[in-house]
Amino acid sequence: MNGGTGRADADAEPPTEGRRAVVAKRVDSGEADLSEIGQLAAAAGYEVVGELTQTRTEDAAFMFGEGKAAELRDLVRRADAEAVIIDNDVGPYQTFNIGGELPEGVEVVDRFTLILEIFGQRANTRKAQLQVELAELRYELPRAEAKASLAKRDERPGFMGLGEYDESVERDIKRQISEIRDELASIAEKEEARREQRRDSGFDLVALAGYTNAGKSTLMRRLADELAIDENAERHRDLDTTAESQDMLFTTLGTTTRRAEMEKRDVLLTDTVGFIADLPHWLVESFESTLDSVYRADLVLLVVDASEPVEEMREKLVTSHDTLYERNEAPVVTVFNKIDRLEPGALADKRAALSGVAPDPIAVSAKTGAGVAELRDRVEGELPDWERERLVLPVSDDAMSLVSWVHDHGHVAEETYAGDQVTVDFEAKPSIVARARAKAADVSTPPEESV
């Protein structure tokens, strides 16, 4: 039960930027995997200079066994690390005890603190900053009482960045949480109004969801219309023109929206923060405002990295479905991305193995463009049905204005002129058809010319 490893990268060159860190993880059984926590550490700007794992039941005092905590201390010294990043949810007393074993000035960072640190670095909008602050406060709230006790006992000033604690801290945290929730609710109302305005303009809303690093941003760049946003400024003036694409976790923290290139329908595609395994409920809830762009879409494209092993794909699909399950209102289409990395025959095997969690997936390579045309067809086929309508109008300025409006908000199959009438045959969302009928009723016949 006390198995584990500890390793320092003795030959590693000192980083030009970032703090040196040892990553560690305890698991109840099996073998601990440090690949994800290493990626998270790199995303936060740390240089990983050592690794330690242990397989045993959790120790109430140290998370790891006391002997393993001493091994961690020795590893930190050899690697000259400035931080220990633990891929577990470490309680405040455990953090205090581990910190007491480490050299002076070495910080103890658990998994969720690290994720919040990354979010804080990427929060470039007021909404993102508020969500990060809310998550930090919700993380801090249950720890306030324990930290107050520890701060009084500890001889090192500012241990864990605690500062001075008293009985008012919990009240202050709750007050700040309430204020941030109110501001986020106000932002959410404005964004919901914007979504409805876009729908009223004839747009269908499609959201990209999925595990972080699945290639959502790259797929968005592939699907995005090349038409400059300025040419559609009156219809979606607030849309971003680029979606960042890097091989790094949490590249996208906020949301990025662009017009997608489709055959018939006007589609706005939104990319959001990626999901990640083992996130507590309070952290997911803190980013509810961002996830609303997924929950309230007309269609969700759930993107998964098809180059990963089947079991990893399964775990990430389950994580994504769990996040979407309670609040998602739209149909979900699973997209197997990165098929350019697969060996012949591997795709069929993965389709069969994952049919229970990914029925009828569409396979693409966002990098090469393979399968993207089929994905566009699938998107148009899965979106809510359009209605067909045929309007016969007297030729007039009002009628021409309505015909132009129909072109902007639907798909015109045929437009014909005969004598003093124009006939427009089109498909559109039911709400657009209803508005077109109402507008048609108000179209006036041009006055007869006086003789």
Salt bridges, closest charged atoms under 4 A:
ASP9 OD1 - ARG7 NH1 2.23
ASP28 OD1 - ARG26 NH1 2.63
GLU36 OE1 - ARG111 NH2 2.88
GLU51 OE1 - ARG7 NH2 3.02
GLU58 OE1 - ARG26 NH2 3.83
GLU71 OE1 - LYS68 NZ 3.10
ASP74 OD1 - ARG73 NE 3.23
ASP87 OD2 - LYS25 NZ 3.39
ASP87 OD1 - ARG111 NH1 2.76
ASP89 OD1 - ARG143 NH2 3.16
GLU101 OE1 - ARG73 NH1 3.52
GLU107 OE1 - ARG19 NH1 2.87
GLU140 OE1 - LYS147 NZ 3.13
ASP154 OD1 - ARG156 NE 3.91
GLU170 OE2 - LYS174 NZ 3.48
GLU179 OE2 - ARG175 NH1 3.28
GLU183 OE2 - ARG126 NE 2.94
GLU191 OE1 - LYS127 NZ 2.93
GLU192 OE1 - ARG195 NH2 2.82
GLU192 OE1 - ARG296 NE 3.90
GLU196 OE2 - ARG199 NH1 2.90
ASP204 OD2 - ARG265 NE 2.92
ASP225 OD2 - ARG259 NE 3.90
GLU234 OE1 - ARG237 NH2 3.07
ASP238 OD2 - ARG194 NE 3.26
ASP238 OD2 - ARG198 NH2 2.68
ASP266 OD2 - ARG235 NH2 2.97
ASP266 OD1 - ARG259 NH2 2.70
GLU285 OE1 - ARG138 NH2 2.84
GLU285 OE2 - HIS281 NE2 2.61
GLU288 OE2 - ARG327 NH1 3.28
ASP292 OD1 - ARG296 NE 3.85
ASP292 OD1 - ARG327 NH2 3.05
ASP298 OD1 - ARG199 NE 3.18
ASP305 OD2 - LYS338 NZ 3.31
GLU308 OE2 - LYS316 NZ 2.74
GLU311 OE2 - ARG314 NE 3.48
GLU329 OE2 - ARG296 NH1 3.59
ASP360 OD2 - ARG378 NH2 3.30
GLU382 OE2 - ARG378 NE 3.06
GLU387 OE1 - ARG437 NH2 3.94
GLU389 OE2 - ARG437 NE 2.36
GLU415 OE1 - HIS407 NE2 2.71
ASP425 OD1 - ARG388 NE 3.12
GLU427 OE1 - LYS264 NZ 3.22
